[in-house]
């Protein structure tokens, strides 16, 4: 598979998980994706694909991230004595995501089942890092106050290592751009109308990530945060209109620009 085909396969797999497809349907997409990442034209089970990846000196980090995502989904990854899946999963993650493996403490465990238990909990840690994006911020100010903690969480080295498969750097850049635009709006400068127009455009651009790269990160975390940002932006403009004649004029100009955009 080339890069475009791999991205399409990731999208297919993620869409099936996001849409609540049954395990067999999601597993079929996972199988295609893993064989593609292994660079193999062979056919077989998910266990066979993971086995091919485990035999590689340097399996792709994307494959290791996908395996962790699959491992956290009930009924998706089926182990048995014949396919040595547990052992191969550990090999793929240890070699594909060495920093995250060390962070999770795999080296401190000797038994495969102990390492596998740690890996099953990896996605809980990942989603914990992303959790600030799901907070229901009540004001524009509270969103801006949370900017430092959100960006710090998204910049965690081990999350960055894991998130290459899910375009995490682009997600973080989108959050930075939206926060910067929200900050400009909050200053209520003479350029307020233009600042609001820019902010709405930046939010719209960021939402395209969920369309181009649908995944649990873009759909379940980034998209709710962007929707919250848009709501708080509009509420802020409404408050400005009611605050004073000068602010009302600036907010009215911003509302006119907003209507033109919509």
N, C-alpha and C positions, 0 to 999 in steps of 0.2 A: 504493500500500500504506500502511496505517496502521502504527503502531508495533508492534502485536501481530503483524500479518502479516509485517512485516520480521523480527521476532525469530523467528517460526516458520520463515521462509525461511533465516535464518542457521543455526538449529538443523538444518534439513534438509541444508544444504550441509555443515556440520561433521560431522554424523553419517555422511554418505556418505564423507567423507575418513577419519574415525576408524575406520569399519568396513571400510576397504580396498576400496571400490567401484571399478569400472573407470573409466577416464578419461571415457568417454562418459556414464556415469550421473552422475558428479560434475559434469561440465560442464553437464548439463541443469539441475541444481540451481543451479549458479553463474549460468547464464543468467537463470533466473527471478528470482534475488536481485538481480542487477545491473540488470535492467530495472525491478524494483520500486524500487530505490534511486534510479534515474534519474527516477522518476515518470512513466514512459512506458508506454503501452498497446501500443506497437509490438512486433512479434515479429522475431526474427532471431538472429544468432549472438552469441557472447560479444563478439567484436570490434565488432559493431554497438552493443551495450549500452555498451561502454567508450567508443566514439566519441561517443555521446550525452552521457555523463558528462563527457568531455573538453571538449565544447563549452560546458558550463555554467561561469559565472564562478566559482562556489564549489561544486564537487561535494562531497557529504557525506564527512566524514572516515571514516565507516564504510565507504563504498565504496572509498576508497583502501586501508584496512586489508585489506579482503576481497581486493582485487586483489593486494596483496603476498602474502597467504596463498596465493592461487591460483598466483601466479607461481613460488612455491617448490615447487610440486607437479609432478613430472615428467609431461609429456604433457598437462597440463590446459589451458594457454593456448597456442593455436596462432597463430603470426604468419604473415602473408603480405603480399605487396606491395599487394594490393587493399584490405585493411582497415586499413592503417596502425596496426596494433595496438601496436607498440612505441612509436611516437610518442605515441599516445593514452594508453597506460599511464603514460608519463612525465608527461604533462600532468595526469592525474588525481591522481597522487601528489604532484606539486609543488604543486598547488593545494589538495588535500584534507588533506595532512599537511606543511605548509611547514616546521615545526620539524624534523621527522624528515628531510626532504629536505636541509635545510642541514646537519644533523648527519652525514648520510651522505656529504656532499661533492658533491651533484649540481651545484651552481653552478660547481664547479671543472672540470666536464666540458662540452665543447662538442658532442660527437657523441651522437646518440640511443643508439647501441649501447653507448657507454661508460656512459651513465646507466642503461641497462637492466641492464647487468652489476652495477652497484652495487645496484640495486633487487632483483635476484635474491638478493643476499646479505643483504638486510635481515632476513629471518626468522631467519637464523643468529644475528644480533645479538640479536633479540628472545628467542630461546630461550636464548641465553647469559645474559641477564638473569634468566630464570626458572630457570636450572639449579640454584641452591641449594635449590629445592623438591624436587629429585630426589635429593638426597644421602641416603644411608642412615645417618642418625644412630643411634648405638648406645646412647645414654643420654638420659634426660630432660635432664640438664645440658647435653649437647652441643647439643640442640635449642634450649635457651634461650640458649646462648652464640652461636648462629648467628642469633638474632633480629634483631640490629642490621643485619647484612649482608643478610639476606633483605629486610627492610623497606626498606632503602636502595635495593636493586636494584629493588624493585617501585615505589618512588616516583620513579624516574628520569623526568624530564620528558618525554623522547621516548618512553619506554615507555608513560607515561600517555596521551600523545597517540594513540599507536597503539591502546592497549587499550580505548578507549571502546566499540568494537564488541563487545568480549568481557567487559564488566562488570568490568574490572580493578579499579576502586575498591572494588567489593564483595568481590572476592577478597582484596585487601589488608586490608580491614576484618575479614574472616574470620580471616586469619592473625594480625592484632593481637589479636582476641578469644581465639583458641585459645592464643596465647603467654601472654596475661595469665592465663588460667585455669590453664595449666600451671605458671606461676610461683606462683600461690596454692597449688597442690598441693605444690610443692617445699618450701614453708616448713613443712610438717608441723605445722600449727597444730591447736588443739583442734577447729577446724571442718573437719578433713581430710575426713570423710565427705561433708559438704555440698560441699566444694570439688571432690572427685572427681565427685560427681553433676553439679555445674554444668559441669565440664570436658567430661564425656561428652556432655552436652546441647548444649554449644557446638559440639563436633565434629560431632555429628549434624546440627545446623542448617547448618553450613558445607557439609556434603556435599550438601545440597539444591541448591547452586549448579550442581553437575555434572548434576543432573537437569533443572533449569529452563533452564540455559544450557550445554548440552553443547558443548564446544569443546576445542581442543588445550590451552588454558590450564587449564580446570577439570578435564578428564579426565586429561590426561597429566602435569600438574604439581601442581595443587592436591590432587587425590584421593590420589596416592601420599604426599604430605606429611601429609595428614590420617590416613591409615592408619598411617604411621610414628608420628605423635603418639599415636594410640590404643594402639599396641603398647608404646611407651615408658612411657606412663602406667600401663598394667597391670603392666608389669615393675617399675616404681617401687613400686607398692603391694605387690607380692610381696616386694621387698627390705625394705620397712618392716616387714612382718610378721615377718621373720627377724632384725631388728636388735635389738630390745629389747622387754621386756614392754609398756611404755607405747606404743611405736610399733605393737606388734602389736595392742593393743586398738584404737587409732585406725584402723589399716589394716583390721582385721577389721570395724569399723563401715563403713568405706568399701566393703569387699567386699560387705557385706550390702546396702548401698544400690545397688551396681552390679548385684547379682543381681536386685534388685527392678525396676530399670530394664529389664534385659534380659528 
